[in-house]
């Protein structure tokens, strides 16, 4: 038999507790909490007693959690897309360049109409990383017919199933 967290062997009292709590409709995790045993130990005892646990609640909870995570990924992807847009816009906005230097470590700054090229490169790299991560989190929907949106629009405008090149 297995051992309790405090190294007391699993005994008949544990088996009877699992049988009674299972009959009362408790799930494995709650039984484990009440009898102060590990979840695996409760599963082993239940299997030995021929008891099974209803997994429909677990499956529903898993579906719900998966949906919650998908929503959080969509929110994060939206925020990353906004970040990418903000970062790329900064490439064309006025900026302040500064430097500490000289023997007195003097702070000097200058307002410029656009960031220097090196700063633009860094902004675009950050924007690209944010956009790429957004696309990984929530990939764009693909057209089931393999047509771009403009191609589909042209097909409809021109009278149905033919694209301009067909």
Secondary structure as a PSIPRED ss2 file (coil, helix, strand):
# PSIPRED VFORMAT (PSIPRED V4.0)

   1 X C   1.000  0.000  0.000
   2 X C   1.000  0.000  0.000
   3 X E   0.000  0.000  1.000
   4 X C   1.000  0.000  0.000
   5 X C   1.000  0.000  0.000
   6 X C   1.000  0.000  0.000
   7 X C   1.000  0.000  0.000
   8 X C   1.000  0.000  0.000
   9 X E   0.000  0.000  1.000
  10 X C   1.000  0.000  0.000
  11 X C   1.000  0.000  0.000
  12 X H   0.000  1.000  0.000
  13 X H   0.000  1.000  0.000
  14 X H   0.000  1.000  0.000
  15 X H   0.000  1.000  0.000
  16 X H   0.000  1.000  0.000
  17 X H   0.000  1.000  0.000
  18 X H   0.000  1.000  0.000
  19 X H   0.000  1.000  0.000
  20 X H   0.000  1.000  0.000
  21 X H   0.000  1.000  0.000
  22 X H   0.000  1.000  0.000
  23 X H   0.000  1.000  0.000
  24 X C   1.000  0.000  0.000
  25 X C   1.000  0.000  0.000
  26 X C   1.000  0.000  0.000
  27 X C   1.000  0.000  0.000
  28 X H   0.000  1.000  0.000
  29 X H   0.000  1.000  0.000
  30 X H   0.000  1.000  0.000
  31 X H   0.000  1.000  0.000
  32 X H   0.000  1.000  0.000
  33 X H   0.000  1.000  0.000
  34 X H   0.000  1.000  0.000
  35 X H   0.000  1.000  0.000
  36 X C   1.000  0.000  0.000
  37 X C   1.000  0.000  0.000
  38 X C   1.000  0.000  0.000
  39 X H   0.000  1.000  0.000
  40 X H   0.000  1.000  0.000
  41 X H   0.000  1.000  0.000
  42 X H   0.000  1.000  0.000
  43 X H   0.000  1.000  0.000
  44 X H   0.000  1.000  0.000
  45 X H   0.000  1.000  0.000
  46 X H   0.000  1.000  0.000
  47 X H   0.000  1.000  0.000
  48 X H   0.000  1.000  0.000
  49 X H   0.000  1.000  0.000
  50 X C   1.000  0.000  0.000
  51 X C   1.000  0.000  0.000
  52 X C   1.000  0.000  0.000
  53 X C   1.000  0.000  0.000
  54 X C   1.000  0.000  0.000
  55 X C   1.000  0.000  0.000
  56 X H   0.000  1.000  0.000
  57 X H   0.000  1.000  0.000
  58 X H   0.000  1.000  0.000
  59 X H   0.000  1.000  0.000
  60 X H   0.000  1.000  0.000
  61 X H   0.000  1.000  0.000
  62 X H   0.000  1.000  0.000
  63 X H   0.000  1.000  0.000
  64 X H   0.000  1.000  0.000
  65 X H   0.000  1.000  0.000
  66 X H   0.000  1.000  0.000
  67 X H   0.000  1.000  0.000
  68 X H   0.000  1.000  0.000
  69 X H   0.000  1.000  0.000
  70 X H   0.000  1.000  0.000
  71 X H   0.000  1.000  0.000
  72 X H   0.000  1.000  0.000
  73 X H   0.000  1.000  0.000
  74 X H   0.000  1.000  0.000
  75 X H   0.000  1.000  0.000
  76 X H   0.000  1.000  0.000
  77 X H   0.000  1.000  0.000
  78 X H   0.000  1.000  0.000
  79 X H   0.000  1.000  0.000
  80 X H   0.000  1.000  0.000
  81 X H   0.000  1.000  0.000
  82 X H   0.000  1.000  0.000
  83 X H   0.000  1.000  0.000
  84 X H   0.000  1.000  0.000
  85 X H   0.000  1.000  0.000
  86 X H   0.000  1.000  0.000
  87 X H   0.000  1.000  0.000
  88 X H   0.000  1.000  0.000
  89 X H   0.000  1.000  0.000
  90 X H   0.000  1.000  0.000
  91 X C   1.000  0.000  0.000
  92 X C   1.000  0.000  0.000
  93 X C   1.000  0.000  0.000
  94 X C   1.000  0.000  0.000
  95 X E   0.000  0.000  1.000
  96 X E   0.000  0.000  1.000
  97 X E   0.000  0.000  1.000
  98 X E   0.000  0.000  1.000
  99 X E   0.000  0.000  1.000
 100 X E   0.000  0.000  1.000
 101 X E   0.000  0.000  1.000
 102 X C   1.000  0.000  0.000
 103 X C   1.000  0.000  0.000
 104 X C   1.000  0.000  0.000
 105 X C   1.000  0.000  0.000
 106 X E   0.000  0.000  1.000
 107 X E   0.000  0.000  1.000
 108 X E   0.000  0.000  1.000
 109 X E   0.000  0.000  1.000
 110 X E   0.000  0.000  1.000
 111 X E   0.000  0.000  1.000
 112 X E   0.000  0.000  1.000
 113 X C   1.000  0.000  0.000
 114 X C   1.000  0.000  0.000
 115 X C   1.000  0.000  0.000
 116 X C   1.000  0.000  0.000
 117 X H   0.000  1.000  0.000
 118 X H   0.000  1.000  0.000
 119 X H   0.000  1.000  0.000
 120 X H   0.000  1.000  0.000
 121 X H   0.000  1.000  0.000
 122 X H   0.000  1.000  0.000
 123 X H   0.000  1.000  0.000
 124 X H   0.000  1.000  0.000
 125 X H   0.000  1.000  0.000
 126 X H   0.000  1.000  0.000
 127 X H   0.000  1.000  0.000
 128 X H   0.000  1.000  0.000
 129 X H   0.000  1.000  0.000
 130 X H   0.000  1.000  0.000
 131 X H   0.000  1.000  0.000
 132 X H   0.000  1.000  0.000
 133 X H   0.000  1.000  0.000
 134 X H   0.000  1.000  0.000
 135 X H   0.000  1.000  0.000
 136 X H   0.000  1.000  0.000
 137 X H   0.000  1.000  0.000
 138 X C   1.000  0.000  0.000
 139 X C   1.000  0.000  0.000
 140 X C   1.000  0.000  0.000
 141 X C   1.000  0.000  0.000
 142 X C   1.000  0.000  0.000
 143 X C   1.000  0.000  0.000
 144 X C   1.000  0.000  0.000
 145 X C   1.000  0.000  0.000
 146 X C   1.000  0.000  0.000
 147 X C   1.000  0.000  0.000
 148 X C   1.000  0.000  0.000
 149 X H   0.000  1.000  0.000
 150 X H   0.000  1.000  0.000
 151 X H   0.000  1.000  0.000
 152 X H   0.000  1.000  0.000
 153 X H   0.000  1.000  0.000
 154 X H   0.000  1.000  0.000
 155 X H   0.000  1.000  0.000
 156 X H   0.000  1.000  0.000
 157 X H   0.000  1.000  0.000
 158 X C   1.000  0.000  0.000
 159 X C   1.000  0.000  0.000
 160 X C   1.000  0.000  0.000
 161 X C   1.000  0.000  0.000
 162 X C   1.000  0.000  0.000
 163 X C   1.000  0.000  0.000
 164 X C   1.000  0.000  0.000
 165 X C   1.000  0.000  0.000
 166 X C   1.000  0.000  0.000
